[in-house]
Amino acid sequence: MSIFNETLFLYIACTCYSISFVVTYLGHIRFQQRVVIFSGLGGLLSHSVSLAMRWSRIDHGPFINLYEILSSNLWSLQLVFLLFLMLAVQYRPMGRYLVPLLAMLMIWLLITTPKDTYLPATYDTIWLYFHVFSGKFFLGLLMLASGMAIFEWAQSKSSGENIVALAARSLSYRLLAFAFCFESLMLLFGAIWAQDAWGRYWAWDPLETWAFMTWLSVIFVLHWRLNYSRRGIYAGLVAGCFVLAFLTFFGVPFISTAPHKGMI
């Protein structure tokens, strides 16, 4: 399978994503949500084909260099985003707070060189896949928690305390709690993988340190929310957790000296 076909399907996916992103802000058009969801699903399908072609061609999953990390995480975040829009109908307006993030990842992906990679021997273990997939669940849930916290803050600011805002606050907290569970699994599986690959569970390299800082920040926000209720501060804290996680996923792995560079 040629890299041309792989890239073509990615461009088709990004075109569909772009339609979905733009229509998200056009509330006056007919069948808006259907256009957003179906164009997003079309992009997700085309993106899946592109990822499958690359996986088959280079014989390993898309989780080594920056291009692969961006592509696979754009796919997983878009999947989480669309599932949320389809299942949580009453919170669909929240999507406008997350679209800029997805659009930024898409643009970053398109301007990144799609270099081929090889799978080191230390990566040939099932624990790597547990580590990667739990990390993707974590980032997706944290993204939704951040979006819901901002949505709840905006609702309360414009309409005061109402049923929608209170429900959004509760949902945001639950999403954050589930995100914490998956991040804990990500760290656990990563430690088991590190022991299998390099003979140690933890080494405090830059990537592991930032991942642990993100874990601590999520714990702090979960405990803070139980004792305080200032909406603006909570939304800022959750968004701060996401920024820290974002840097851990897309920044630190590519500038650190960790032996598992790029592996999230």
C-alpha positions as CSV (number, residue, x, y, z in Angstrom):
1,M,0.0,0.0,0.0
2,S,1.6,3.3,-1.1
3,I,2.1,6.3,1.1
4,F,0.1,8.3,-1.6
5,N,-3.1,6.4,-0.8
6,E,-2.5,6.7,2.9
7,T,-2.0,10.5,2.6
8,L,-5.0,10.8,0.3
9,F,-7.4,9.2,2.8
10,L,-5.9,11.5,5.5
11,Y,-6.6,14.6,3.4
12,I,-10.2,13.3,2.8
13,A,-10.6,12.8,6.6
14,C,-9.3,16.3,7.3
15,T,-11.7,17.8,4.8
16,C,-14.6,16.1,6.5
17,Y,-13.3,17.2,9.9
18,S,-13.1,20.8,8.6
19,I,-16.7,20.7,7.5
20,S,-17.8,19.4,10.9
21,F,-15.8,22.0,12.7
22,V,-17.1,24.9,10.7
23,V,-20.8,23.8,10.9
24,T,-20.5,23.5,14.7
25,Y,-20.6,27.3,14.8
26,L,-23.4,27.7,12.3
27,G,-26.3,27.3,14.6
28,H,-28.9,28.8,12.2
29,I,-28.6,26.2,9.4
30,R,-31.0,23.3,9.1
31,F,-29.9,19.9,10.3
32,Q,-26.8,21.4,11.8
33,Q,-26.1,18.6,14.3
34,R,-26.6,15.9,11.6
35,V,-24.1,17.6,9.4
36,V,-21.6,17.9,12.2
37,I,-22.0,14.2,13.2
38,F,-22.1,12.6,9.8
39,S,-19.2,14.7,8.3
40,G,-17.2,13.9,11.5
41,L,-18.0,10.2,11.1
42,G,-17.0,10.3,7.4
43,G,-13.7,11.8,8.4
44,L,-13.2,9.2,11.2
45,L,-13.8,6.4,8.7
46,S,-11.4,7.8,6.2
47,H,-8.9,8.5,8.9
48,S,-9.2,4.9,10.1
49,V,-8.4,3.6,6.6
50,S,-5.3,5.9,6.5
51,L,-4.1,4.7,9.9
52,A,-4.7,1.0,8.9
53,M,-2.7,1.5,5.7
54,R,0.2,3.0,7.6
55,W,0.1,0.2,10.3
56,S,0.1,-2.4,7.5
57,R,2.9,-0.7,5.6
58,I,5.4,-0.1,8.5
59,D,4.2,-3.1,10.5
60,H,3.6,-1.4,13.8
61,G,1.0,1.0,15.4
62,P,1.1,4.7,15.0
63,F,2.8,5.7,18.2
64,I,6.5,6.4,17.6
65,N,7.2,9.8,16.1
66,L,5.3,13.1,16.3
67,Y,3.4,12.6,13.1
68,E,2.1,9.2,14.3
69,I,1.2,10.5,17.7
70,L,-0.7,13.5,16.3
71,S,-2.6,11.3,13.8
72,S,-3.6,8.6,16.3
73,N,-4.6,11.1,19.0
74,L,-6.5,13.2,16.6
75,W,-8.4,10.0,15.6
76,S,-9.1,9.0,19.2
77,L,-10.1,12.5,20.4
78,Q,-12.4,12.9,17.4
79,L,-14.0,9.5,18.2
80,V,-14.5,10.5,21.9
81,F,-15.9,13.9,20.7
82,L,-18.4,12.4,18.3
83,L,-19.6,9.7,20.7
84,F,-20.3,12.4,23.3
85,L,-22.2,14.5,20.8
86,M,-24.4,11.5,19.9
87,L,-25.0,10.3,23.4
88,A,-25.2,13.6,25.4
89,V,-27.6,15.5,23.1
90,Q,-28.5,18.2,25.7
91,Y,-24.8,19.1,25.9
92,R,-24.0,19.4,22.2
93,P,-23.4,23.2,22.5
94,M,-20.3,22.3,24.5
95,G,-18.7,21.2,21.3
96,R,-17.8,24.7,20.3
97,Y,-15.3,24.8,23.2
98,L,-13.5,21.7,22.0
99,V,-13.4,22.3,18.2
100,P,-10.5,24.8,18.3
101,L,-8.3,22.1,20.0
102,L,-9.2,19.4,17.4
103,A,-8.7,21.9,14.6
104,M,-5.3,22.8,16.0
105,L,-4.2,19.2,16.1
106,M,-5.5,18.6,12.6
107,I,-3.5,21.6,11.2
108,W,-0.4,20.5,13.2
109,L,-0.7,17.1,11.7
110,L,-1.0,18.4,8.2
111,I,2.2,20.4,8.5
112,T,4.2,17.6,10.1
113,T,6.4,15.5,7.9
114,P,5.1,11.9,7.7
115,K,8.4,10.0,8.3
116,D,8.5,6.3,8.5
117,T,9.5,4.7,11.7
118,Y,10.6,1.2,13.0
119,L,9.6,-0.6,16.2
120,P,12.5,-1.1,18.7
121,A,12.8,-4.5,20.3
122,T,11.9,-2.9,23.7
123,Y,8.5,-1.9,22.3
124,D,7.5,-5.4,21.3
125,T,5.3,-6.2,24.3
126,I,1.5,-6.3,25.0
127,W,2.0,-3.9,27.9
128,L,2.9,-1.1,25.5
129,Y,-0.6,-1.4,23.9
130,F,-2.3,-1.3,27.3
131,H,-0.2,1.8,28.1
132,V,-1.1,3.5,24.9
133,F,-4.8,2.8,24.8
134,S,-5.3,3.7,28.5
135,G,-3.5,7.0,27.7
136,K,-5.9,7.7,24.9
137,F,-8.9,7.1,27.1
138,F,-7.4,9.4,29.7
139,L,-6.8,12.3,27.3
140,G,-10.2,11.9,25.7
141,L,-12.0,11.9,29.0
142,L,-10.0,14.8,30.3
143,M,-10.8,16.8,27.2
144,L,-14.5,16.2,27.8
145,A,-14.2,17.1,31.4
146,S,-12.5,20.4,30.5
147,G,-15.2,21.2,27.9
148,M,-18.0,20.5,30.3
149,A,-16.4,22.6,33.0
150,I,-16.0,25.5,30.6
151,F,-19.6,24.9,29.4
152,E,-20.9,24.9,33.0
153,W,-19.0,28.1,33.8
154,A,-20.4,29.9,30.7
155,Q,-24.0,28.7,31.4
156,S,-23.8,29.9,35.0
157,K,-22.3,33.2,34.0
158,S,-25.0,33.9,31.4
159,S,-28.1,32.4,33.1
160,G,-27.1,31.9,36.7
161,E,-27.4,28.6,38.6
162,N,-29.8,26.4,36.6
163,I,-30.5,22.7,36.2
164,V,-28.4,22.5,33.0
165,A,-25.4,24.1,34.7
166,L,-25.7,21.9,37.8
167,A,-25.9,18.7,35.7
168,A,-23.0,19.8,33.6
169,R,-20.9,20.4,36.8
170,S,-21.7,16.9,38.0
171,L,-20.9,15.3,34.6
172,S,-17.6,17.2,34.4
173,Y,-16.5,15.9,37.8
174,R,-17.4,12.3,36.9
175,L,-15.6,12.6,33.6
176,L,-12.5,13.9,35.5
177,A,-12.8,11.0,38.0
178,F,-12.8,8.5,35.1
179,A,-9.9,10.3,33.5
180,F,-8.0,9.9,36.7
181,C,-8.7,6.1,36.7
182,F,-7.4,5.7,33.2
183,E,-4.3,7.9,33.8
184,S,-3.5,5.7,36.8
185,L,-3.8,2.6,34.6
186,M,-1.6,4.3,32.0
187,L,1.1,4.9,34.6
188,L,0.7,1.3,36.0
189,F,1.0,-0.3,32.5
190,G,3.9,2.0,31.7
191,A,5.8,0.9,34.8
192,I,5.3,-2.8,34.0
193,W,6.4,-2.2,30.4
194,A,9.5,-0.3,31.6
195,Q,10.4,-3.1,34.0
196,D,10.1,-5.6,31.1
197,A,12.0,-3.4,28.6
198,W,14.7,-1.7,30.7
199,G,14.7,-3.5,34.1
200,R,13.2,-0.7,36.2
201,Y,9.7,0.4,37.0
202,W,10.4,4.1,37.3
203,A,13.4,6.3,36.6
204,W,12.2,9.9,36.9
205,D,13.1,10.8,33.4
206,P,11.4,14.0,32.0
207,L,8.5,12.1,30.5
208,E,7.7,10.1,33.6
209,T,8.1,13.2,35.8
210,W,5.6,15.2,33.7
211,A,3.2,12.3,33.6
212,F,3.3,12.1,37.4
213,M,2.8,15.8,37.7
214,T,-0.3,15.5,35.6
215,W,-1.6,12.7,37.8
216,L,-1.0,14.8,40.9
217,S,-2.8,17.8,39.3
218,V,-5.9,15.7,38.6
219,I,-5.9,14.4,42.2
220,F,-5.6,18.0,43.4
221,V,-8.6,19.2,41.3
222,L,-10.7,16.2,42.3
223,H,-10.2,17.0,46.0
224,W,-10.5,20.7,45.5
225,R,-13.9,20.3,43.9
226,L,-15.2,18.4,46.8
227,N,-14.5,21.3,49.2
228,Y,-14.9,24.4,47.1
229,S,-17.5,25.4,44.5
230,R,-16.2,28.5,42.7
231,R,-17.1,27.7,39.1
232,G,-14.5,29.9,37.3
233,I,-11.6,28.5,39.4
234,Y,-12.8,24.9,38.8
235,A,-13.0,25.4,35.1
236,G,-9.5,27.0,35.0
237,L,-8.1,24.1,37.1
238,V,-9.5,21.4,34.9
239,A,-8.3,23.3,31.8
240,G,-4.9,23.6,33.4
241,C,-4.8,19.8,33.9
242,F,-5.6,19.3,30.2
243,V,-2.8,21.8,29.2
244,L,-0.3,19.8,31.4
245,A,-1.5,16.5,29.9
246,F,-1.3,18.0,26.4
247,L,2.3,19.0,26.9
248,T,3.1,15.6,28.4
249,F,1.7,13.9,25.3
250,F,2.8,16.2,22.5
251,G,5.8,18.2,23.9
252,V,8.0,16.4,26.4
253,P,8.3,13.0,24.6
254,F,10.0,14.8,21.7
255,I,12.5,17.0,23.6
256,S,13.4,14.6,26.5
257,T,16.1,12.0,26.8
258,A,13.6,9.3,27.9
259,P,14.2,5.8,26.3
260,H,10.5,5.7,25.3
261,K,10.4,8.9,23.3
262,G,7.1,9.5,21.6
263,M,5.3,6.6,23.2
264,I,1.8,7.8,24.2
